[in-house]
């Protein structure tokens, strides 16, 4: 099994369960396709003829290009098919697995924390610069990208520290979770065909500097916010 795009969890069963959910985006795909004159149709036709290596089907290619979430195998297959197509056509463009944005994180107890700090969703939206739709979905238990999860955690702890008396900070491992509550409705929609995340909202997580890096481990229960860079 290949490495995750930008996060890693130790439990194989949990990892496989998440990989089978539509939680993975490649926000840079469409621009690279457009810049290099690659159509969804031409890439899909090429991908169908790939043997022995990861590839993606026509539907998955269309979803990736439209910045809709796909399962992990489809995202990795898109990267592989795109790179092989560019090599055949002598194009310099390439994708890497780190171009995949994994929206696999849940914010445990976010609604309760906002109430305890007397912070509204509107105020949190203003402080974090994260869209209200994404924050509302996080409150309802849907999954978000790592960049948003860390931003919310940082802001909530800053607000907690400013209280009189200060409120104890949240720890990473108590607030940002991956494995619990797996289901097929893990990314929220704002309509039948539109998800809360657009390509402009998505950010690649760094390959180091956070507890879920590819070569890292899950955070210990005692991990604190100060161990994670802003």
ABEGO torsion letter per residue (X at the ends): XBBBAABBBABAAAAAAAAABBABBBAAAAAAAAAAGBBAAAAAAAAAABBGBBBBBAAAAAAAAAGBBBBAAAAAAAAAAAAAAAAAAGBABBBBAAABBBBABBBBGAAAAAAAAGBBAAAAAAAAGBBAAAAAAAAAGBBBBAAAAAAAAAAAAAAAAABOBBBBBBBAAAABBAABGBBABABBBABAABBABBAAABBBBBABGBAABAABBBBBAABBAAABBX
